[in-house]
Amino acid sequence: YGPDHGEGLLGGVWGGPTFWFAAAAAAFNAEFMAHALTASFKHYAQDPRRYNTVPGQFSEWLHGETLNNDGMMLSPWFPPKYLWAGMEGAAGLEITSRPPKLHRRLPPGWSWLGVRNLMVRGHDVSWFTVRLEQLTTYANSSQLEINADRQYDVDITNDVCVGGDHAMSIALRRNGALAILVGNTLDRTVTTSLSVPEHHLFERCTLRLYDSLVGEWRESDDFDPSRMHDGFPVQVSRHGFCVLEICEKES
């Protein structure tokens, strides 16, 4: 044994087994999964000068006692393993079934999770899972086995704008309906604005809005869509979210 013997194989720290553990634990203990993925990622940004690391870049192996990077600066093996643990572990994608399934498994401290433009059997797929009365998933593809009421056709996120650097969105559309997630990545409540281009809106519509700050749905039976085009104000709790369901209103 030695903390750096044999290229780190006899006492060094390798990130890969942490990702395997996270993927394996996901179905049984989502909290362990989240801790493993978070801790293994954060180390690379914790103190780059001290540990000889690059934020967001997985190195080959670490000294077993000092945790300094003593291997390649960018490992070709670990980034894809981390993405695999994220998609099939944290995000709950099961691609071995037909059709592919999504297992909702948010850790206790998470209120939302989103994935965009993931290639699944030849199609780009986007989805988001939120903690409503129960864990609920919206997706843009019939490729995934989810509730039909929350299946949409296309991802229009690139056409939607949210203010600030720390709020993100995923917007899905089908004939006569939109579903939009606004998620907060900060440890404090933020106020942002949501803008949707006019060509994605309807002349008359209804709005349902779930705010994790309040924890309940609010409904407007006759919503003015111009408010969404001009910039709709949204307040989002710390690490929280808002979901907006906009439906075309029949004349």
C-alpha positions as CSV (number, residue, x, y, z in Angstrom):
1,Y,0.0,0.0,0.0
2,G,1.0,3.6,-0.7
3,P,-1.0,6.7,-1.5
4,D,0.6,7.0,-4.9
5,H,2.1,3.6,-5.6
6,G,1.5,1.9,-8.9
7,E,0.0,5.0,-10.6
8,G,-2.4,5.3,-7.7
9,L,-3.7,1.8,-8.0
10,L,-2.4,0.8,-4.5
11,G,-3.8,3.6,-2.4
12,G,-4.8,6.4,-4.7
13,V,-8.4,7.7,-5.1
14,W,-10.2,7.0,-8.4
15,G,-13.4,8.8,-9.2
16,G,-15.0,6.1,-11.3
17,P,-16.1,3.8,-8.5
18,T,-17.9,6.8,-6.9
19,F,-20.0,7.1,-10.0
20,W,-20.7,3.4,-10.1
21,F,-21.8,3.6,-6.5
22,A,-24.1,6.6,-7.3
23,A,-25.8,4.8,-10.2
24,A,-26.2,1.6,-8.1
25,A,-27.6,3.5,-5.0
26,A,-30.1,5.6,-7.1
27,A,-32.9,3.1,-7.0
28,F,-32.5,2.4,-3.3
29,N,-31.3,5.6,-1.6
30,A,-31.5,8.8,-3.7
31,E,-29.9,10.8,-0.9
32,F,-26.7,8.7,-1.1
33,M,-26.7,9.0,-4.9
34,A,-26.9,12.8,-4.7
35,H,-24.1,13.0,-2.1
36,A,-21.8,10.8,-4.1
37,L,-22.3,12.8,-7.3
38,T,-22.1,16.2,-5.6
39,A,-19.0,15.5,-3.5
40,S,-17.0,13.9,-6.3
41,F,-17.8,16.9,-8.6
42,K,-17.2,19.7,-6.0
43,H,-13.7,18.5,-5.1
44,Y,-12.4,19.7,-8.5
45,A,-13.5,23.2,-7.9
46,Q,-12.8,23.3,-4.1
47,D,-9.2,24.6,-4.3
48,P,-7.6,24.1,-7.8
49,R,-4.2,25.6,-6.9
50,R,-3.9,23.3,-3.9
51,Y,-5.2,20.1,-5.4
52,N,-3.9,20.6,-9.0
53,T,-7.4,20.3,-10.4
54,V,-9.6,22.1,-13.0
55,P,-13.2,22.9,-12.1
56,G,-15.6,20.7,-14.0
57,Q,-12.8,18.5,-15.4
58,F,-12.3,15.0,-14.0
59,S,-8.7,14.1,-13.6
60,E,-7.4,10.5,-13.7
61,W,-6.6,9.8,-10.0
62,L,-5.9,11.6,-6.7
63,H,-3.1,11.1,-4.2
64,G,-4.7,8.9,-1.5
65,E,-3.8,11.1,1.5
66,T,-3.5,14.7,0.1
67,L,-6.2,14.3,-2.6
68,N,-3.9,16.1,-5.1
69,N,-4.3,15.3,-8.7
70,D,-1.4,13.1,-9.7
71,G,-2.8,11.7,-13.0
72,M,-3.9,13.1,-16.3
73,M,-5.6,16.5,-16.0
74,L,-8.6,15.3,-18.1
75,S,-9.4,11.6,-17.9
76,P,-11.1,10.1,-21.0
77,W,-12.9,7.6,-18.8
78,F,-14.6,9.5,-16.0
79,P,-16.7,12.2,-17.7
80,P,-18.9,9.7,-19.6
81,K,-19.3,7.6,-16.4
82,Y,-20.4,10.7,-14.6
83,L,-23.0,11.5,-17.3
84,W,-24.1,7.9,-17.2
85,A,-24.6,8.0,-13.5
86,G,-26.5,11.3,-13.9
87,M,-28.8,10.2,-16.6
88,E,-29.5,6.6,-15.6
89,G,-29.0,7.2,-11.9
90,A,-30.2,10.7,-10.8
91,A,-32.5,11.4,-13.8
92,G,-33.9,7.9,-13.7
93,L,-33.7,7.0,-17.4
94,E,-34.1,3.3,-18.1
95,I,-33.2,2.6,-21.7
96,T,-33.3,-1.2,-21.6
97,S,-37.1,-1.3,-21.5
98,R,-39.4,-0.7,-24.5
99,P,-40.4,2.0,-24.5
100,P,-37.8,3.6,-22.3
101,K,-39.0,4.5,-18.8
102,L,-38.4,7.4,-16.4
103,H,-38.1,6.5,-12.7
104,R,-38.9,9.6,-10.6
105,R,-36.3,9.5,-7.8
106,L,-35.6,13.1,-6.6
107,P,-33.4,13.1,-3.4
108,P,-35.1,14.7,-0.3
109,G,-33.3,18.0,-0.8
110,W,-34.2,18.4,-4.5
111,S,-37.5,19.9,-5.7
112,W,-36.8,19.7,-9.4
113,L,-34.6,18.2,-12.1
114,G,-34.4,18.9,-15.8
115,V,-32.8,17.3,-18.8
116,R,-32.6,18.7,-22.3
117,N,-31.7,17.3,-25.8
118,L,-30.6,13.8,-24.7
119,M,-30.4,11.4,-27.6
120,V,-32.7,8.4,-26.9
121,R,-33.0,5.9,-29.7
122,G,-32.5,8.4,-32.4
123,H,-34.6,11.2,-31.0
124,D,-33.6,14.3,-28.9
125,V,-35.6,14.1,-25.7
126,S,-36.2,16.7,-23.0
127,W,-38.0,16.3,-19.7
128,F,-38.4,17.7,-16.2
129,T,-39.5,16.2,-12.9
130,V,-40.9,18.4,-10.1
131,R,-42.1,17.8,-6.6
132,L,-45.8,18.7,-6.7
133,E,-48.3,16.8,-4.5
134,Q,-46.2,13.9,-5.8
135,L,-43.3,13.5,-8.1
136,T,-44.5,14.5,-11.6
137,T,-42.7,14.4,-15.0
138,Y,-43.3,16.4,-18.2
139,A,-41.6,15.3,-21.4
140,N,-41.6,16.1,-25.1
141,S,-41.6,12.6,-26.4
142,S,-43.8,9.6,-26.8
143,Q,-40.6,7.6,-26.6
144,L,-40.9,7.8,-22.8
145,E,-43.4,6.0,-20.7
146,I,-45.1,8.8,-18.7
147,N,-48.6,10.1,-18.1
148,A,-50.2,11.0,-21.4
149,D,-51.5,14.3,-20.0
150,R,-48.0,15.5,-19.6
151,Q,-46.6,14.3,-22.9
152,Y,-45.7,17.2,-25.3
153,D,-44.3,17.2,-28.8
154,V,-41.4,19.7,-29.1
155,D,-38.9,21.4,-26.9
156,I,-39.1,25.2,-27.5
157,T,-36.8,26.2,-24.7
158,N,-34.4,28.1,-27.1
159,D,-37.3,30.5,-27.9
160,V,-38.1,31.2,-24.2
161,C,-36.2,33.7,-22.1
162,V,-35.8,34.0,-18.3
163,G,-34.0,36.9,-16.7
164,G,-30.8,36.5,-14.7
165,D,-28.0,34.0,-14.8
166,H,-29.2,31.6,-12.1
167,A,-32.8,30.9,-13.3
168,M,-33.2,28.3,-15.9
169,S,-36.2,27.1,-18.0
170,I,-37.4,24.1,-20.0
171,A,-40.4,24.8,-22.2
172,L,-42.4,22.1,-24.0
173,R,-45.2,22.5,-26.5
174,R,-48.0,20.5,-28.2
175,N,-51.0,21.5,-30.1
176,G,-53.0,23.9,-27.9
177,A,-50.8,23.7,-24.8
178,L,-47.5,24.7,-23.2
179,A,-45.7,23.5,-20.1
180,I,-42.8,25.6,-18.8
181,L,-40.5,25.0,-15.9
182,V,-38.6,27.9,-14.3
183,G,-36.0,26.5,-11.8
184,N,-33.8,28.4,-9.3
185,T,-30.2,27.2,-8.8
186,L,-29.5,29.6,-6.0
187,D,-29.7,29.2,-2.2
188,R,-32.0,32.2,-2.0
189,T,-35.4,33.2,-3.4
190,V,-35.1,35.1,-6.7
191,T,-37.5,37.1,-8.8
192,T,-37.2,36.8,-12.6
193,S,-39.2,37.3,-15.7
194,L,-40.4,34.8,-18.3
195,S,-40.9,35.8,-21.9
196,V,-42.5,33.6,-24.6
197,P,-42.6,34.6,-28.2
198,E,-46.0,35.6,-29.6
199,H,-46.0,32.8,-32.2
200,H,-46.0,30.2,-29.4
201,L,-49.0,31.8,-27.6
202,F,-52.7,31.7,-28.1
203,E,-55.3,34.4,-28.7
204,R,-57.2,33.3,-25.5
205,C,-55.8,30.9,-22.9
206,T,-56.0,29.6,-19.4
207,L,-53.0,29.5,-17.0
208,R,-52.2,27.1,-14.2
209,L,-49.2,28.0,-12.1
210,Y,-47.6,25.9,-9.4
211,D,-45.2,27.8,-7.1
212,S,-43.0,25.7,-4.8
213,L,-42.7,28.8,-2.5
214,V,-46.5,28.5,-1.8
215,G,-46.9,24.8,-2.5
216,E,-50.1,24.9,-4.4
217,W,-51.7,25.6,-7.8
218,R,-53.1,29.0,-8.8
219,E,-55.4,29.2,-11.8
220,S,-56.5,32.0,-14.2
221,D,-59.4,31.0,-16.4
222,D,-59.0,34.0,-18.7
223,F,-55.3,34.8,-18.9
224,D,-54.0,37.6,-21.1
225,P,-51.2,36.1,-23.2
226,S,-49.6,39.5,-23.9
227,R,-48.4,39.4,-20.3
228,M,-46.3,36.4,-21.2
229,H,-44.9,38.0,-24.3
230,D,-43.9,41.2,-22.5
231,G,-42.3,39.4,-19.6
232,F,-44.2,37.6,-16.9
233,P,-42.8,38.1,-13.4
234,V,-42.0,34.9,-11.5
235,Q,-40.8,34.6,-7.9
236,V,-38.9,31.3,-7.2
237,S,-37.9,30.0,-3.8
238,R,-34.4,28.8,-2.9
239,H,-33.6,25.8,-5.1
240,G,-37.3,25.9,-6.0
241,F,-39.3,26.1,-9.1
242,C,-42.5,27.2,-10.9
243,V,-44.4,25.2,-13.4
244,L,-46.8,27.0,-15.8
245,E,-49.4,25.1,-17.8
246,I,-50.8,27.3,-20.6
247,C,-53.7,26.0,-22.6
248,E,-55.6,27.4,-25.5
249,K,-59.1,28.5,-24.6
250,E,-61.9,27.4,-26.9
251,S,-64.0,30.3,-28.4
